[in-house]
Amino acid sequence: MKEYKVTITETLKKTVTVEAENQNEAHQMVSDAWHNSEYILDADDFIGVEFEVENIVPKVKCNKLVSECESYAKPRQDREAR
């Protein structure tokens, strides 16, 4: 069996309404409030999830030139084809 790294990214979203002089002030007010834990997003704010899968490439020790070591890190069938 192979090993894989799977990254799970959940997205939470909440819209709040504030009164401000302009967009920059509104952004700063909400950002400050969020940093002060005045807005806590939870499961009710869930809008999606992504899964990203990566192969785990085994590390190879090699005392040769870097270019030669890299060829040893490739899957066995690639090396045999040479």
C-alpha positions in Angstrom: 0.0 0.0 0.0 1.1 3.6 -0.6 0.8 6.5 1.7 -1.0 9.7 0.8 -1.3 13.1 2.4 -4.9 14.3 2.3 -5.6 18.0 3.1 -9.1 18.9 4.2 -10.1 22.5 3.7 -13.5 23.6 5.2 -15.0 27.0 4.2 -17.1 29.0 6.6 -18.9 32.2 5.6 -20.9 34.8 7.5 -22.3 38.1 6.3 -22.7 40.9 8.9 -24.1 44.4 8.5 -22.4 47.5 9.9 -22.7 51.2 9.6 -19.6 53.0 8.4 -18.4 56.1 6.6 -16.9 54.0 3.7 -15.9 50.4 2.7 -12.5 50.6 4.2 -13.9 51.6 7.6 -16.5 48.8 7.4 -13.8 46.3 6.6 -11.7 47.5 9.5 -14.6 47.5 11.9 -15.5 43.9 11.1 -11.9 42.7 11.0 -11.3 44.2 14.4 -14.5 42.7 15.8 -13.6 39.3 14.4 -10.1 39.5 15.9 -11.7 40.3 19.2 -13.9 37.2 18.9 -17.1 39.2 18.5 -17.9 37.0 15.4 -17.4 33.3 15.9 -18.0 31.2 12.8 -19.2 27.6 13.4 -20.9 24.7 11.7 -24.0 26.9 10.9 -21.7 29.0 8.7 -20.3 26.0 6.7 -20.5 26.4 2.9 -18.2 23.8 1.6 -15.3 21.4 1.8 -12.3 20.5 -0.5 -10.1 17.4 -0.3 -6.6 17.6 -1.9 -4.6 14.3 -2.2 -0.8 14.2 -2.6 1.5 11.2 -3.1 4.1 10.8 -0.4 7.4 10.4 -2.3 9.9 8.3 -0.3 13.1 10.1 0.5 16.2 8.5 -1.0 19.7 8.7 0.5 22.3 9.1 -2.2 26.0 10.0 -2.1 26.2 10.7 -5.8 25.6 13.9 -7.7 22.2 15.5 -7.2 21.1 14.8 -10.8 22.0 11.1 -10.3 20.2 10.9 -6.9 17.0 12.4 -8.5 16.9 9.6 -11.0 16.9 7.1 -8.1 13.9 8.8 -6.5 11.7 8.1 -9.6 9.4 5.1 -9.6 11.1 1.8 -10.4 9.5 1.3 -13.9 10.9 4.7 -15.0 14.4 3.7 -14.1 14.1 0.3 -15.8 13.0 1.9 -19.0 16.4 3.6 -19.4 
